[in-house]
Amino acid sequence: MDNIVIEKMKEDGIEQVAKILIDSWKIAYRDIIDKTFLENLSLEEKIQKLKEQYKDGGYTIARNKDTNEVVGVTRFGKRLDELNRFTEYDGEIYALYVKPGLLRKKIGSRLLLHAKEKLKEQGNHKMIIWCLKENEPSRKFYESMGGILLGEKMRNIGGKDYLLVGYGYEI
């Protein structure tokens, strides 16, 4: 998709990003995360959370420059992982989502490469990204982009524990 630009998220993109996040969770995690939790995801709550978070500047979007539609989003920065493992990984991608229906169009690849470049500019040398262990499509994507499987950790989502796997990248 040649008409895609990668740029910092502005306030006017928050609602579109929130919708991408909610829709992506409901589709990608449908058979992984508790059904009731997914059904109760609130667009209004996500919009409010994004309004609070976006000021930190960590959100980057992929936007169709012809239609102005947001088609993907990533959030990255210093490693937030609380584990005392993988400490040489100083950067982290916290989230990377593409609008459902637009997968396999290189949008995710462009967002991941952009995050790597920006993390390197910020002085990071390696980055990590976590995803649900049962999310095979995402795992295949991270591996195809050169990610090395580092290990696992648990994360509580909606009161239930889920296994995550971490992928590491040299940047």
N, C-alpha and C positions, 0 to 999 in steps of 0.2 A: 504494500500500500504506500505509494509515493506521496499521497496527500496527507500524511500523518506528520505532525510536529510534536516534539517533546518539549514541555515547558513546565515551569512552576505552576502549581495550582493556585488560582485566584479565588476569591470569595464567590464569584459568580459560577464557579464550577462545582461547588460543594454538593448541591442537590444531585447533580448527575453522578458524581463520584459515590455518594451515599447509595444511590440506586444500583450502581454497578456492584458495590460491596455486598449489599443485601441479596441481590439476584444471584451473584456468583456463589455466595455461601449456600443459598437454597438449592442450587443446581449441583455444584461440585461436591457438596458434603451431604447430599440427600440420603445416601445409604451408609454414611459414616457417623455423623453427629445426630444426637437425639432429635427425632422428628418434631416433638413439641417445642423444643428450644428453637429450631429453625422456623417453625410456623409463627413464633412469637417475636421474631426479629422486627424491630420497629424502625421504619424509615425516619420518622421524626426524631427518635433518640439518636440514630446514626448521624443525622444532619447536625444536631446539637453538639455531639461529640466532635465531629469534624470542624465545626466552627471554633471550638476551643483548641483543637490540635493544630489546625492549619497555620496558625500564626507562628508556630515553631519553624515553618519553612521546609519541613521534611517531605511534603507531598509533591510529587511530580506527576503530570498527566500526559497521556497521548491524546491528541485532539485532531479530528479530521478538519483540516483547514478550509475545506470547501463548505462543510455544513456546520462547523463550530461544535460538533458533537464530541463529547468526551468518550473515548473508546477504550481507555485503560488507565491504570493508576499504579503508582508504586510509592512506598514510603521507606526511607532509609536514613541511616546516620551511624553514630557510634554504637558499638555492640551493647545491647541491653541484656543479653543472656546472663542469667544469674548464676550459671554453673561456673565452677572453678576449673572446668575443662575447656580446651580450645581457646585459651587466653591469648594465643598469638593472632587470633582473628579479631581485629580491632574495629572493623566495620560490620554492619548488619543491614540486610534488607528485611524490614519488618513485615511488609505486605507487597504483593504484586498480583494484580488482578486485571483481566481483560474482559471487556463486555461480553456476556454470553452471546453466542452466535458469531463472534468474530475471532474465535480461536484459530490457530494455524495460519495466521496472516502476518506473522513476524512482529506483531505489536508487542507481545511479551518479551521477545528477544531484544527488541530495541529498548524497551524499558529497563531490562536487566543490564544491558551493556551501558546504558546511560548512567544507571546507578553506580556501576563499577567505576566508570570514568569520574563521576563526581566524588565518590568516596576516595579515590586515589588523589584527586585534587585537594581533598581535605586532609591529606597526610596518612591515610590508611594504607596498609600493605596487603591485607587479606580480609575477606568478608565471608559471612555465614548467612544462610537463610534456612529457616525451619519450615517444615510442612507436615501435615498429618501423614503418618506412616501408610495408612490405607488409601491415600490419594495417589493412586498409580499414575494418572496422567501428569500431575505436577512433578512427581518424582522423575518420570521419564524426561520431561522438559528440562529440569535442573541438571540431570545427567547429560543430556544432549548439549547443554550449554557449557559443559566442562566441569560441573560440580562434582566434588569428591565426597562420598558418604563419610561423615565423621563419627556419627553416633546418634544416640536417642535420648529423649527426655520426656517426662510427663507434663501435660498441661491440663488444667481444669477449665472446662468450657461448659457453662450452664449447670454446674454442680456435678459433672461427670468427668472422669479422667480419661484422657486420650493420649496415645503415644505419638510423639513427633520424631522426625528424623532431620538431622542437620546436614546441609551440604556446604562445603567450603570451596572458596575460589581464591586464587592468587589475583591480586590487582596491582 
